[in-house]
């Protein structure tokens, strides 16, 4: 067993346990976005960062990929951690403001306004869809290409994949396209129309549970015309 300190609590876990798993076991919530049980940890979103070490030489690490070590001191909600998570959420919200998943996370962290320009991207490069396709569907139909700013998601050579079964697993796990627009009819769920507009819900001072408070949906009405 590995002995360590978790938010001042003396804790024990088995060797190989990640900080995220340990925190969940002991009842300390850590927000995640690119992590999903059943898929390998990726550490892309950096939302699950925690602070480890002793002052003044502490550092932030992604809890979903970092294993617990003997004598380690972990803080899951220090001032530095909360500040880092809020910055990550503000950047994610600017990148993909139409995502209800990101909106809900921002609301839970009391982020009431945006400081960065909205980009309305279709992908936040969390890697959930890639891992779902590879590890659960055993298809490997999609993947990443490029580096840095040129990194993007797609099929090999950007042509239609012959191994894709159209199972929808990638859409199911994607935080950027889940629940974009529920409108009033179930068949219009995830229509994506509002992604091309400036969502009024993220321009308000506070975030509500709904993606958009407008009824009928402006994007859907424009489509009808």
N, C-alpha and C positions, 0 to 999 in steps of 0.2 A: 504493500500500500504506500501511496505517496502522501506525505504530510505537507500541508501548506496553509497559508492564511488567506481567507476570502472575506473581504470587507471587515477585517478584524476578528473573524470567527475562525477558530482552529478547525480545519477540515481534513478529511481523508478521502482519497479516491484511488481507483485502480490505475496502474501504470498504463499510459496511452490515452487516458481520458483528456479531452480538450477542455479548455477553460469554459467554453460555452456549455458543454455537457455538465460540468461540475456545478456551474452557477445555476443551471436549470434544476439539478438534483437538490440543491440546497435552497431553492426558492428565490433566487435573485434573478429577476427578469432582465434580459439583454435583447434589445431590438435587433432584428435581422431582416435582410432583404434578399440577398443572393443565396441564403442557406435554406435547405429544405431536407427534412428527414427522408432517408432513402436514396439521397444523392450525395456524392462526394463533396466535401467542403471546398470552397473555391477562394473565398476571401477577397472578392472583387469590390463589393460595395463599401467596405470599411465602416459600415454602420455598427457593427458589433464590437468595435474597439473597446479595450479595457486598458487600465494602467497597471503596469507591473514594476516591481523593484522598490527601492527605498530612496527617499529624497537625499540629495538632489538629483540622483541619477535614475530617474524613472523613464519609462518609454511606453508608447502606445502600441499595442499589437492586436491583430484580429483574433478574437476569442474562438472563432469557429475552426481555425487552423492551428492554433498554438496549443501544444500539450502542456498539461500541468507538470511542474518540476518540483523536486524536493526543496522545501524551505521557501518556495516562492510566495511573494506577497502580492495579492491581486485586489484591485479596487474597481468595481464595476460601474460606479456612479460618482466619481470624483468630479470636481469642478472642471478639470482639464478634459475628462472624458465627455462630459455633457456638452462642453463647448465644441469639441471636435465633432460629435454626432450632429449637433445643430448645423454646423458648417456643411457637413456632408449632405444633410437633408435639404438645405437651401440650394446647394448645387444640383442635387437630383431633381428638386422641384422646378428649378429653372430649366433643366434639360428636358424634363418630361412632365409638364404641369397637368396634363390630361389624365395622369394615372391616379386612380382613387386610392390605390395602395400607398403611394407616396404621400398623397394628401392626408390620409389618416395618420401616417407616421409623423408627419409634420405637425398636425394638430395635437397629437399626443405629447409632442415635445414643446408645445406652446409657441410655435413659430407662427406669428400673426401677419407677417408681411415679407415680401421678397426684396432682396437687394440686387439681384442679378437679372439680366435680360432673359426673357423666356425664349427658348429655342424650339420647343415642340418636336423633339426628336422621337423617333419610333422605337429606339433601342437604347438602353442604358448599359449595355455590355455586361450584364450580371452573370451571363453564362448558364442560367437555369435551363433554357431551352436546349442548349447544346448537350448538357449533361443528361437531361431527360431523354433526349433522342438516342444518346450513346449508351447510357447505363440501364435504362428501363425498357426502352423500345428496341434496343440492339440494332439500330438502323444506321447511325452515323451519317445521317442525310445532310446535316448542317454543321457548320463550324465557323471559327474565326479566321480572318485573313488580315494581313497588314499589321503594322505596329504604330504605337502612339496615336496621333490624331487620325491616322489613316486606318486604324483598326475598325473592322466592320464584320457583321454577321452575314452569312449567306451559304449557298450551296457550293460544292467544288466547281471551280471555273465559271461560277455564276450562270450555270445552265440547270435546267430542270433535273432534279435528282431522280434516278431510276429506283432507288431503294426507299424513297419516302412512301409511306403507306397512307398518308393523309389521316393519321390517327387523331390529330389535334392536340397531342400531348404538349407540344411547344407552346401553343396558345393558352392551354390550361394553366401552365406555370408562369407565364410571362406577366410580370408586374406592370409592364408598360401598356399592355392591351387589355388586361382584365377589367371588366366593368367600366369601360369608357363611357358608355351611354346606355342607360336602361330604358329611357323614354317611357312609353306606356304599354308597349307590346313586347312580349318575350322574344319574338323572332327578330326584333330589332336590337336586341342586346349586343353589345360590342360592335356597333355599326361603325365606329371610328370617325364618323362625320365631324364631330366636334373637335377632333384633333387638328383640323385645319382652321379653326377659329380661335379667338382669344377667350378662353373659358371664363365666364363671369365669376365662377365660384372661387377662383384663385386670385381674383382682383379685389375681393371683399376683405375686410379687416380680419374676419375669422373664417375658419373652415367648418363646414357642416358635414354631416354624414353622407349626404348625397353628392354625386359628382357635379350636378348642375341643378339649380333651383328653378330654372325656367321651364314652364310647361305651356305649350309644347316646346320641344327642343328646337332651337333656332336652326341647327345644322340639318335636322331631319326635315324641317319645313322648306329649307333652301333646296334640298334634294328633290322634294315633290315638285317644285316649280321647274 
